[in-house]
Amino acid sequence: MRHPVDPESSTLPGMTQLRALSAIRLSVRTDETTSPGRQRATNSNEAARRGAVIVGEAEDLDVSATKTTPFDRPELGEWLRRPDDFDMIIWWRMDRAVRSMSDMAELGRWAKEHGKLLVFAEGPGGAPMDLDMRTVSPVSELIMTLLAFSAQMESTAIRERVTGAMAALRSQGRYAGGLVPFGYEKVPNPDGPGYKLAPDPEAVKTLTRIVKAVLDGESLSSIAYALNEAQVLVPRDYQAVKAGREPGGTRGGQHHARFRWTSGTLSKVLRTPALMGHRVHQGKTVRDRDGQPVLIGEPVLTREEFQVLQDAMDARTPQRDRVRKDTGALLLGVARCAGCGGNMYLSKRVGGQDYNCRATARGIRCPASAGMRADWLEQYVKEEFLARVGDFQMVKVITRKGYDPTPELREVEGELRALYADRDTRRSKTGRMIWEEEVAALERRAETLESTPRQEARTETVETGETYASFWTRHDTAGRRQLLIDAGARVTVTKGRSGGGTERLEGPDVGRLSFTVGAHADPYEAAMEAIIAEEEAATR
């Protein structure tokens, strides 16, 4: 470690210019004191001072260092997986990189393994500081740990101050930051410093439309469908656009240009006491010392209007403490609609049951919504499945993990290098004895790792001794459904035609059906989607 930094000593032998990665992080996008522009300029100046060239930038906005490690951040994590593309990383300050000792230790191990230079443009006292992990010494590792400890203590203190400050703001009815409740907007506090919330005219129009539809008896899924068709922004996107940002974002590992209304989104909007102008914390009304609700501004709904809305919502919502029963749907997660590719769900009707497409529950329109009598479709799947695989032995796949000693060997090598560099500092007999014991232990571990062959991960397919037909016979509907899902069975149903003769009552039109058996891409995906659809259907 060098503090302050000598720019002429910051290049590797034989290199004229180091490649620098500029890392920018911001917990809250509106935080002006640590704005991306300021961080970018500081990092750029530090790179220029060292004679380095910036080859890339990792900008992670709205990302907390206390909640995400450097490796889990969207942009920085991607760069860290490509260590050959740069020689050093520059941050404005250490708290832009980490706020915990464990994260600093992990980052240090990575830098040591890949021989990287970690630079902080403003270290303790404001002067530049770097941790040169190309030639590691115990001293530099100790300093790295102490700095990380300091960052962690600062993070804890900040969290305590923020929690206390937000509690005080809530008790005063002032805006404490965060996502503004839908139906409101931030306005200057007329009674003092800070901000309060007031009804947002445009959002109130949308809320009025939604409330009217609920009181008229429309289902939440149909309301969500209408809002999506009308291109009405969901609360998250609405706030983003008002703040000058792009709508949409990442959810469930997928990027969305804009988010869609669902019955779940509507339920959250319509259930919050914020509609009455109440300050809400963790879903409950905040009250003052006298037990009165703390107000954030003029209410969107009066208490009477809010209660009427809640009664209407309760009338369509089953009791929360009900015991969930198995639906008895054999083909839940197996039957798919050819029109939209979505799951088909069992629904009751007078005289029987059907499997139907429920695209509207997902807030989308199916161009060719399919449906079929349940008994016909289940019998068809049973016959097709057993005819194709019934006599085959059931198998299970066993995955055996591989082992590569290389990463640990590199770590041991680095520790040995550090110990050998530290040899002359052990002046006492006791110190030299401890040094020899440490070296001997690492040498033994290195020998073991060097003699351990690399083992690739592998999978084995093992027969269970039971046929698919036998399993089918001795299990109930739930067991058979899981068997179909695990086997990758899928039946695709196309939309039926109108009209026709009495032959339509004799059985299914197999020309509308397509059945396949194969490895399911994700056996749990269908089950999870089915559970969500059931929950949403139950609220209608």
C-alpha positions in Angstrom: 0.0 0.0 0.0 1.1 3.6 -0.7 -0.4 6.6 0.9 -0.3 9.1 -0.8 0.2 7.5 -4.2 3.2 7.9 -6.4 1.8 8.1 -9.9 5.1 7.1 -11.5 5.1 3.8 -9.6 1.6 2.8 -10.5 2.4 0.9 -13.7 3.6 -2.6 -14.1 7.2 -3.3 -15.4 7.2 -3.2 -19.1 3.8 -1.4 -19.3 3.4 2.2 -20.3 -0.2 2.6 -19.3 -2.6 0.8 -17.0 -6.2 0.1 -18.0 -8.6 1.5 -15.5 -12.2 0.6 -14.7 -14.2 3.5 -13.3 -16.7 2.2 -10.7 -19.7 4.3 -9.7 -22.3 3.4 -7.1 -25.3 5.3 -5.8 -27.8 4.1 -3.2 -30.4 6.7 -4.0 -30.5 8.2 -7.5 -31.5 11.6 -6.2 -28.6 11.9 -3.7 -26.8 15.0 -5.1 -23.9 14.9 -2.8 -22.6 11.7 -4.3 -24.0 12.2 -7.8 -22.8 9.9 -10.6 -21.3 13.0 -12.4 -19.2 13.9 -9.4 -17.9 10.3 -9.0 -17.2 10.0 -12.7 -15.2 13.2 -12.8 -13.2 12.3 -9.7 -12.4 8.8 -11.1 -11.4 10.3 -14.4 -9.1 12.8 -12.8 -7.4 10.1 -10.7 -6.9 7.9 -13.8 -5.3 10.8 -15.6 -3.1 11.7 -12.7 -1.8 8.1 -12.8 -1.4 8.1 -16.5 -4.0 5.3 -16.8 -6.6 5.1 -19.5 -10.3 4.4 -18.6 -11.4 1.4 -20.6 -14.9 1.0 -19.1 -17.4 2.1 -16.5 -19.5 0.2 -14.1 -22.4 2.4 -13.1 -24.8 0.9 -10.5 -27.5 3.3 -9.5 -30.1 2.7 -6.8 -27.8 -0.1 -5.5 -27.0 -0.3 -1.7 -23.5 -1.5 -0.7 -24.9 -2.9 2.6 -27.4 -5.1 0.6 -25.3 -6.2 -2.3 -21.7 -7.4 -2.6 -19.5 -6.0 -5.5 -20.0 -9.3 -7.3 -23.8 -9.1 -7.1 -24.2 -5.6 -8.6 -25.5 -5.5 -12.1 -22.7 -3.7 -13.9 -19.7 -4.1 -11.6 -20.4 -7.8 -11.1 -20.3 -8.3 -14.9 -16.9 -6.5 -15.1 -15.5 -8.6 -12.2 -16.3 -11.7 -14.2 -13.9 -10.4 -17.0 -10.7 -9.6 -15.0 -8.5 -9.7 -18.1 -10.2 -6.6 -19.5 -8.6 -4.1 -17.0 -5.7 -3.7 -14.6 -7.2 -1.5 -11.9 -10.5 -0.4 -10.5 -11.0 3.2 -9.4 -13.7 4.3 -6.9 -14.3 7.8 -5.5 -14.2 6.5 -1.9 -14.1 3.1 -0.2 -17.8 3.3 0.8 -18.6 3.3 -3.0 -17.0 -0.1 -3.1 -18.0 -1.9 0.2 -19.6 -1.3 3.5 -18.7 -4.5 5.3 -15.6 -6.4 6.3 -16.8 -9.6 4.6 -17.3 -7.8 1.3 -13.9 -6.2 1.5 -12.3 -9.6 2.3 -14.0 -11.1 -0.7 -13.0 -8.3 -3.0 -9.4 -8.5 -1.7 -9.2 -12.2 -2.4 -10.5 -11.6 -5.9 -7.9 -8.8 -6.5 -5.1 -10.9 -5.1 -6.1 -13.9 -7.3 -6.2 -11.7 -10.4 -3.4 -9.3 -9.5 -5.4 -6.1 -9.5 -4.8 -2.6 -8.2 -7.7 -1.2 -6.1 -7.7 2.6 -6.1 -9.8 5.1 -4.0 -9.5 8.6 -5.3 -10.3 10.1 -1.9 -8.9 7.9 0.9 -8.7 8.8 4.6 -7.8 12.4 4.9 -8.9 13.1 1.4 -5.7 12.0 -0.3 -5.7 9.2 -3.0 -5.0 5.7 -1.7 -4.5 2.3 -3.4 -4.4 -1.3 -2.3 -1.8 -3.0 -4.6 -2.8 -6.6 -4.6 -0.3 -7.5 -7.3 2.4 -7.9 -4.6 0.5 -8.7 -1.5 1.9 -8.3 2.0 0.3 -9.0 5.4 0.5 -5.2 6.1 -1.6 -4.3 3.1 -4.2 -7.0 4.0 -4.3 -5.7 7.6 -4.9 -2.1 6.4 -7.6 -3.4 4.0 -9.4 -5.1 6.9 -9.2 -2.0 9.1 -10.6 0.2 6.4 -13.4 -2.2 5.8 -14.2 -2.3 9.5 -14.4 1.5 9.5 -16.8 1.4 6.5 -19.0 -1.2 8.3 -19.2 0.9 11.5 -20.1 4.0 9.4 -22.8 2.0 7.6 -24.3 0.9 10.9 -24.3 4.4 12.3 -25.9 5.8 9.1 -28.6 3.1 9.3 -29.4 4.0 12.9 -29.5 7.7 12.1 -31.7 7.2 9.0 -34.1 4.9 11.0 -34.4 7.5 13.7 -34.8 10.4 11.3 -37.5 8.7 9.2 -39.4 7.8 12.4 -39.4 11.5 13.4 -40.5 12.6 9.9 -43.4 10.0 10.0 -44.5 11.3 13.4 -44.6 14.9 12.0 -46.5 13.9 8.8 -43.6 15.0 6.7 -42.4 13.1 3.6 -39.6 10.7 4.7 -38.5 9.7 1.2 -39.0 6.5 -0.8 -41.8 5.6 -3.2 -44.6 8.1 -3.1 -48.0 6.3 -2.5 -50.0 6.1 -5.7 -52.4 9.0 -5.9 -50.0 11.5 -4.3 -47.1 13.7 -5.3 -44.4 15.5 -3.3 -45.0 19.2 -2.6 -43.2 21.8 -0.4 -44.3 21.6 3.3 -46.4 24.8 3.9 -45.9 24.5 7.6 -42.1 24.3 7.7 -39.1 22.6 6.2 -39.1 19.6 4.0 -41.9 18.1 1.9 -45.4 16.8 2.4 -47.6 14.8 0.0 -50.7 16.1 -1.8 -53.2 14.4 -4.2 -51.8 14.1 -7.7 -54.6 15.1 -10.2 -53.6 12.6 -12.9 -53.1 9.7 -10.5 -56.4 10.5 -8.8 -58.2 10.2 -12.1 -56.8 6.7 -12.5 -57.7 5.8 -8.9 -61.3 7.1 -9.4 -61.6 5.0 -12.5 -60.3 1.9 -10.6 -62.5 2.4 -7.6 -65.6 2.9 -9.7 -64.9 -0.3 -11.6 -64.5 -2.3 -8.3 -67.8 -0.9 -6.9 -69.5 -1.8 -10.2 -68.5 -5.4 -9.6 -65.7 -5.8 -12.2 -63.0 -8.3 -11.4 -59.5 -7.1 -10.6 -58.1 -9.1 -13.5 -60.5 -7.4 -16.0 -59.7 -4.0 -14.5 -55.9 -4.8 -14.9 -56.5 -5.9 -18.5 -58.4 -2.6 -19.3 -55.6 -0.5 -17.8 -52.9 -2.3 -19.7 -54.9 -1.9 -23.0 -55.2 1.8 -22.3 -51.5 2.1 -21.7 -52.0 3.4 -18.1 -48.7 3.3 -16.2 -48.4 1.3 -13.1 -47.4 3.2 -9.9 -43.7 2.4 -10.2 -43.5 3.5 -13.8 -45.7 6.5 -13.2 -43.3 7.8 -10.5 -40.3 7.0 -12.7 -41.6 9.0 -15.7 -42.5 11.9 -13.4 -38.9 11.9 -12.1 -37.6 12.0 -15.7 -36.5 8.4 -15.8 -37.4 5.6 -18.2 -40.3 3.2 -17.2 -39.7 -0.5 -16.7 -36.8 -2.3 -15.2 -35.7 -5.8 -14.2 -37.9 -8.3 -12.4 -37.3 -12.0 -12.0 -34.1 -11.7 -14.0 -36.0 -10.4 -17.0 -36.0 -6.8 -18.4 -39.4 -5.2 -19.0 -39.8 -2.0 -21.1 -42.7 -1.2 -18.8 -44.5 -3.1 -16.0 -48.1 -4.3 -16.3 -51.0 -4.0 -14.1 -52.1 -7.3 -12.3 -54.8 -8.1 -9.8 -52.0 -8.2 -7.1 -50.8 -4.6 -8.0 -54.4 -3.3 -7.8 -55.0 -5.0 -4.5 -52.0 -3.3 -3.0 -53.1 0.1 -4.3 -56.6 -0.2 -3.1 -55.8 -1.7 0.3 -53.4 1.0 1.7 -54.7 3.5 4.3 -52.6 6.1 2.4 -55.8 6.7 0.3 -57.3 8.3 3.4 -54.2 10.6 3.7 -52.7 8.5 6.4 -48.9 8.1 6.9 -48.3 4.4 6.5 -45.3 2.4 7.8 -45.0 -1.4 7.0 -48.6 -1.4 5.8 -50.1 0.1 9.0 -51.3 3.6 9.8 -48.8 5.7 11.9 -50.4 7.3 14.9 -49.4 10.2 17.2 -49.1 10.1 21.0 -52.9 10.6 21.2 -53.6 7.7 18.9 -54.7 9.9 16.0 -53.6 9.0 12.5 -50.6 11.1 11.2 -51.7 12.7 8.0 -49.5 13.1 4.9 -51.9 15.5 3.2 -55.4 15.8 1.9 -57.1 12.4 1.6 -58.0 11.0 -1.8 -60.9 9.0 -0.2 -62.8 9.9 2.9 -63.0 7.3 5.7 -66.5 6.3 4.6 -65.5 5.9 0.9 -62.4 3.9 1.9 -64.6 1.6 4.1 -67.1 1.0 1.3 -64.2 0.1 -1.0 -62.7 -2.3 1.6 -66.1 -4.0 2.0 -66.3 -4.5 -1.7 -62.8 -5.9 -1.8 -63.6 -8.2 1.2 -66.7 -9.5 -0.5 -64.6 -11.0 -3.3 -61.6 -12.1 -1.2 -61.7 -15.5 0.6 -60.7 -15.6 4.2 -56.9 -15.5 4.7 -56.9 -18.4 7.2 -58.6 -20.9 4.9 -56.8 -24.1 4.4 -55.6 -24.5 0.8 -56.9 -27.7 -0.8 -55.4 -29.4 -3.8 -57.4 -28.3 -6.8 -57.7 -31.9 -8.1 -56.6 -30.7 -11.5 -54.5 -33.5 -13.0 -53.2 -31.3 -15.8 -52.2 -28.2 -13.8 -48.9 -27.2 -15.3 -49.3 -29.7 -18.1 -52.1 -28.3 -20.3 -51.1 -25.3 -22.4 -53.1 -22.9 -24.6 -51.8 -22.8 -28.2 -53.0 -19.2 -28.6 -50.7 -17.6 -26.0 -48.6 -20.5 -24.6 -49.9 -20.0 -21.1 -51.1 -22.6 -18.7 -54.7 -23.8 -18.7 -56.7 -24.0 -15.5 -59.5 -26.1 -14.2 -62.8 -24.3 -13.8 -66.2 -25.5 -12.8 -69.5 -25.1 -14.7 -73.0 -26.4 -14.5 -72.7 -30.1 -15.2 -69.0 -30.5 -15.3 -65.5 -29.0 -15.4 -63.3 -27.5 -18.2 -59.7 -26.6 -18.7 -59.6 -23.0 -19.9 -57.0 -20.4 -20.9 -56.8 -17.5 -18.3 -54.6 -15.0 -20.1 -56.7 -12.2 -18.6 -55.5 -13.2 -15.2 -52.0 -12.3 -16.4 -53.1 -9.0 -17.8 -52.8 -10.0 -21.5 -55.1 -10.9 -24.3 -55.0 -14.3 -25.9 -55.6 -14.2 -29.7 -57.1 -17.7 -29.7 -58.2 -18.6 -26.2 -58.6 -22.4 -25.9 -60.8 -24.6 -23.7 -61.9 -28.2 -23.4 -63.9 -30.5 -21.2 -61.7 -31.7 -18.3 -62.7 -35.4 -18.5 -61.9 -35.6 -22.2 -58.6 -33.9 -21.9 -57.5 -35.8 -18.9 -58.4 -39.2 -20.5 -56.5 -38.2 -23.7 -53.4 -37.3 -21.7 -53.6 -40.5 -19.6 -53.8 -42.7 -22.7 -51.1 -40.9 -24.6 -48.7 -40.8 -21.7 -49.1 -44.5 -20.7 -49.0 -45.6 -24.4 -45.7 -43.8 -24.9 -43.8 -44.4 -21.6 -46.0 -46.7 -19.5 -43.8 -49.8 -19.9 -40.5 -47.9 -19.4 -38.6 -48.0 -16.2 -38.7 -44.7 -14.3 -35.4 -43.1 -13.8 -33.9 -40.4 -11.6 -31.0 -38.2 -12.4 -28.1 -38.0 -9.8 -25.8 -35.0 -10.2 -22.3 -35.5 -8.8 -20.4 -32.3 -8.2 -17.0 -31.8 -9.7 -13.9 -30.5 -8.0 -11.1 -28.2 -9.3 -8.2 -27.7 -6.9 -6.8 -24.7 -9.0 -8.6 -21.8 -7.1 -7.5 -23.1 -3.7 -4.0 -23.8 -5.0 -3.7 -20.2 -6.2 -4.9 -19.0 -2.8 -2.3 -21.1 -1.0 0.3 -19.9 -3.4 -0.5 -16.3 -2.7 -0.3 -17.0 1.1 3.0 -18.7 0.7 4.4 -15.8 -1.3 3.3 -13.4 1.4 4.9 -15.5 4.1 8.2 -15.8 2.2 8.2 -12.0 1.8 7.6 -11.7 5.5 10.4 -14.0 6.5 13.0 -11.4 7.4 10.6 -9.6 9.8 10.6 -12.6 12.2 13.5 -11.7 14.4 12.8 -13.8 17.5 13.2 -17.6 17.7 9.5 -17.9 18.6 8.6 -15.8 15.5 10.7 -17.9 13.2 9.3 -21.1 14.7 5.7 -19.9 14.1 6.7 -18.8 10.5 8.2 -22.2 9.8 5.0 -23.9 11.1 2.8 -21.7 8.9 5.0 -22.4 5.9 5.0 -26.1 6.5 1.3 -26.3 6.9 0.8 -24.4 3.6 3.4 -26.5 1.8 1.6 -29.7 2.9 -1.7 -28.3 1.6 -0.1 -27.3 -1.7 1.3 -30.8 -2.1 -2.1 -32.3 -1.5 -3.8 -30.0 -4.0 -1.1 -30.5 -6.6 -1.6 -34.3 -6.4 -5.4 -34.0 -6.5 -6.8 -34.5 -10.0 -9.5 -32.3 -11.4 -12.9 -33.9 -11.5 -15.6 -32.8 -13.9 -19.2 -32.6 -12.7 -21.3 -35.4 -14.1 -24.8 -36.7 -14.0 -25.9 -40.3 -13.8 -29.3 -41.7 -14.8 -30.4 -44.5 -12.5 -33.4 -46.7 -12.9 -35.8 -46.9 -9.9 -37.1 -50.4 -10.6 -40.7 -49.2 -11.2 -42.5 -48.5 -14.5 -44.4 -45.3 -15.2 -47.6 -47.4 -15.5 -47.1 -48.9 -12.0 -46.4 -45.5 -10.5 -49.5 -44.1 -12.1 -51.7 -46.9 -10.8 -50.7 -46.6 -7.1 -50.8 -42.8 -6.9 -53.6 -40.2 -6.5 -54.2 -37.1 -8.7 -51.5 -35.0 -7.1 -48.9 -37.8 -7.5 -49.9 -38.4 -11.1 -49.7 -34.6 -11.8 -46.2 -34.5 -10.4 -45.2 -37.5 -12.5 -46.4 -35.8 -15.7 -44.5 -32.6 -14.8 -41.3 -34.4 -13.9 -41.5 -36.3 -17.2 -41.9 -33.1 -19.1 -45.4 -34.1 -20.4 -47.2 -31.3 -22.2 -50.5 -31.2 -24.0 -51.2 -28.1 -26.2 -54.8 -27.2 -27.0 -55.9 -25.1 -29.9 -59.1 -23.0 -30.0 -62.2 -25.0 -31.0 -64.5 -24.0 -33.9 -68.1 -23.0 -33.5 -71.0 -25.1 -34.9 -70.8 -28.7 -35.9 -73.0 -31.8 -35.4 -73.7 -34.2 -32.6 -70.3 -35.9 -33.1 -68.8 -33.0 -31.1 -70.5 -34.5 -28.0 -68.9 -37.9 -28.4 -65.4 -37.0 -27.4 -62.5 -34.6 -28.0 -61.4 -33.4 -31.4 -57.8 -34.9 -31.2 -56.9 -32.7 -34.2 -56.9 -29.8 -31.7 -54.5 -31.6 -29.4 -50.7 -32.0 -29.4 -49.0 -34.2 -26.8 -45.2 -34.4 -26.1 -43.1 -36.0 -23.4 -39.6 -34.8 -22.8 -37.3 -33.0 -20.3 -39.1 -30.0 -18.8 -37.0 -26.8 -19.0 -38.1 -26.0 -15.4 -40.4 -28.4 -13.6 -41.2 -25.9 -10.9 -42.0 -23.0 -13.2 -45.4 -24.3 -14.1 -46.3 -25.1 -10.5 -45.3 -21.6 -9.3 -47.3 -20.0 -12.1 -50.3 -22.1 -11.3 -50.2 -21.1 -7.6 -50.1 -17.4 -8.6 -53.0 -17.8 -11.0 -55.0 -19.6 -8.3 -54.4 -16.8 -5.8 -55.5 -14.2 -8.3 -58.5 -16.2 -9.4 -59.5 -16.5 -5.8 -59.7 -12.7 -5.4 -62.2 -12.3 -8.2 
